[in-house]
Amino acid sequence: MKTSYCAKYGGPEVYQIIDIDTPEPKENEVLVKVYRAVVSPTDGNFRSGKPLIARLFSGLFKPKMKIHGEMFVGEIVEVGTDVKYFKVNDMVYGTNGMKLGAYAEYVAVNVKNAIKKVPKDLDYKDVLPLIDGGITALPFLKEVGHIKAGDSVLINGSSGAVGSMAVMIAKHFKAEVTGVCSTNNVEKVKSLGADHVIDYKNEDFIKNNNKYDIIFDAVGKSSYGKAKSALIETGIYITTVPTPGVMIQALLRKKAKNKRASFMAAGLRKPNVKIEDLNYLEELVRSGELKPLHGKVYKLEDLGKAQIYVETGHKVGNVTIKVFE
Ligand SMILES: NC(=O)c1ccc[n+]([C@@H]2O[C@H](COP(=O)([O-])OP(=O)(O)OC[C@H]3O[C@@H](n4cnc5c(N)ncnc54)[C@H](OP(=O)(O)O)[C@@H]3O)[C@@H](O)[C@H]2O)c1
């Protein structure tokens, strides 16, 4: 099979397209023919080996995992002997956890990971973003932010994968939503349903005297120290990219009722919890409340180009690699 292979740490040029044997699924695995794989900001860390501390896990001198790509959608072409629920020809989507491997024509996936069948009434392209931004934005707003109807919620980075989902999910919870993005994306964020949009190139949400119940920094570009002035007295600041200070607050001030900061490692939650969230989000796609913001699509050969774009920090929605269709 064809794969994008990373034999050494470095820039996007280290990826090489090579042919290797198609993996054989173990007893508890399914072999998936990959249709699309997500390119997320963290993927580049496996390629670059940065931050260096991450090499304790990804390999000290060269990558342990040579085929990257965590999140995928595709069709099952073979099942392991112990697999009962999934069958050949099922369309499935999900994450292969830290085994990665989705930047290839085929990936062997352990069925204990968060993977699920693509509902027959939904487009596989519309469910793929749920496993990325969707299952991050939902628990952040629901479990950490305790969002409720009528809350005033600001989403910083509202045109990205997590932020765009957050706008639509917050609207689903009947919040009044303000999205923050740059000039180019104002119309897109309005079209997601945001009640107000702040163009950060022209206005600083911290300085305009508006106050929010929840400030969700989906891209980690603000600081709690500054943003807390834009919270109501009982407001909460949540961020996908926590500083040590936010982590300490998340541990020690979880139950505080006055202004506080918090975060969660959404990707580390148990597969069954993620699957419950995916069920919930699929229902929102079905009802039309959630219309995933599709970003650029690249060929497998152009994985390096896709990562260069993602690493600008200004991608729109979900960026994907199209392998088969
Ligand atoms: N904690 C967790 O469990 C968890 C889970 C998933 C992801 N993450 C992290 O969450 C972050 C977001 O992921 P993502 O995939 O959503 O990122 P993304 O799609 O790359 O976010 C890009 C968006 O951020 C906006 N942006 C860039 N600079 C900005 C600024 N100064 N102010 C406001 N918006 C700005 C961009 O809008 P403009 O182009 O308009 O500037 C762009 O649309 C990543 O760092 C990721 O690693 C954390």
PDBQT file of the ligand as one rigid body, heavy atoms in Angstrom, charges set to zero:
ROOT
HETATM    1  N1  LIG A 401      -7.075  20.542  25.227  1.00  0.00    +0.000 N 
HETATM    2  C1  LIG A 401      -7.530  19.677  24.324  1.00  0.00    +0.000 C 
HETATM    3  O1  LIG A 401      -8.094  18.643  24.661  1.00  0.00    +0.000 OA
HETATM    4  C2  LIG A 401      -7.373  19.960  22.850  1.00  0.00    +0.000 A 
HETATM    5  C3  LIG A 401      -8.053  19.157  21.917  1.00  0.00    +0.000 A 
HETATM    6  C4  LIG A 401      -7.962  19.478  20.562  1.00  0.00    +0.000 A 
HETATM    7  C5  LIG A 401      -7.184  20.556  20.161  1.00  0.00    +0.000 A 
HETATM    8  N2  LIG A 401      -6.476  21.255  21.105  1.00  0.00    +0.000 N 
HETATM    9  C6  LIG A 401      -5.669  22.428  20.712  1.00  0.00    +0.000 C 
HETATM   10  O2  LIG A 401      -6.600  23.415  20.377  1.00  0.00    +0.000 OA
HETATM   11  C7  LIG A 401      -5.999  24.333  19.493  1.00  0.00    +0.000 C 
HETATM   12  C8  LIG A 401      -6.969  24.647  18.400  1.00  0.00    +0.000 C 
HETATM   13  O3  LIG A 401      -7.082  23.572  17.501  1.00  0.00    +0.000 OA
HETATM   14  P1  LIG A 401      -7.795  23.828  16.103  1.00  0.00    +0.000 P 
HETATM   15  O4  LIG A 401      -7.581  22.619  15.265  1.00  0.00    +0.000 OA
HETATM   16  O5  LIG A 401      -9.153  24.349  16.318  1.00  0.00    +0.000 OA
HETATM   17  O6  LIG A 401      -6.888  25.032  15.600  1.00  0.00    +0.000 OA
HETATM   18  P2  LIG A 401      -6.972  25.745  14.234  1.00  0.00    +0.000 P 
HETATM   19  O7  LIG A 401      -8.111  25.191  13.447  1.00  0.00    +0.000 OA
HETATM   20  O8  LIG A 401      -5.598  25.677  13.652  1.00  0.00    +0.000 OA
HETATM   21  O9  LIG A 401      -7.286  27.237  14.642  1.00  0.00    +0.000 OA
HETATM   22  C9  LIG A 401      -7.045  28.158  13.672  1.00  0.00    +0.000 C 
HETATM   23  C10 LIG A 401      -7.980  29.310  13.860  1.00  0.00    +0.000 C 
HETATM   24  O10 LIG A 401      -7.482  30.121  14.920  1.00  0.00    +0.000 OA
HETATM   25  C11 LIG A 401      -7.734  31.478  14.586  1.00  0.00    +0.000 C 
HETATM   26  N3  LIG A 401      -6.734  32.369  15.170  1.00  0.00    +0.000 N 
HETATM   27  C12 LIG A 401      -5.404  32.408  14.907  1.00  0.00    +0.000 A 
HETATM   28  N4  LIG A 401      -4.835  33.400  15.613  1.00  0.00    +0.000 NA
HETATM   29  C13 LIG A 401      -5.825  33.991  16.338  1.00  0.00    +0.000 A 
HETATM   30  C14 LIG A 401      -5.858  35.060  17.282  1.00  0.00    +0.000 A 
HETATM   31  N5  LIG A 401      -4.762  35.740  17.622  1.00  0.00    +0.000 N 
HETATM   32  N6  LIG A 401      -7.049  35.372  17.837  1.00  0.00    +0.000 NA
HETATM   33  C15 LIG A 401      -8.182  34.717  17.514  1.00  0.00    +0.000 A 
HETATM   34  N7  LIG A 401      -8.219  33.703  16.613  1.00  0.00    +0.000 NA
HETATM   35  C16 LIG A 401      -7.040  33.337  16.048  1.00  0.00    +0.000 A 
HETATM   36  C17 LIG A 401      -7.617  31.504  13.078  1.00  0.00    +0.000 C 
HETATM   37  O11 LIG A 401      -8.493  32.503  12.620  1.00  0.00    +0.000 OA
HETATM   38  P3  LIG A 401      -7.921  33.679  11.697  1.00  0.00    +0.000 P 
HETATM   39  O12 LIG A 401      -7.236  33.019  10.538  1.00  0.00    +0.000 OA
HETATM   40  O13 LIG A 401      -9.153  34.428  11.344  1.00  0.00    +0.000 OA
HETATM   41  O14 LIG A 401      -6.921  34.406  12.552  1.00  0.00    +0.000 OA
HETATM   42  C18 LIG A 401      -7.985  30.116  12.603  1.00  0.00    +0.000 C 
HETATM   43  O15 LIG A 401      -9.260  30.032  11.976  1.00  0.00    +0.000 OA
HETATM   44  C19 LIG A 401      -4.689  23.686  19.030  1.00  0.00    +0.000 C 
HETATM   45  O16 LIG A 401      -3.623  24.295  19.717  1.00  0.00    +0.000 OA
HETATM   46  C20 LIG A 401      -4.851  22.253  19.454  1.00  0.00    +0.000 C 
HETATM   47  O17 LIG A 401      -3.607  21.653  19.726  1.00  0.00    +0.000 OA
HETATM   48  C21 LIG A 401      -6.568  20.995  22.419  1.00  0.00    +0.000 A 
ENDROOT
TORSDOF 0
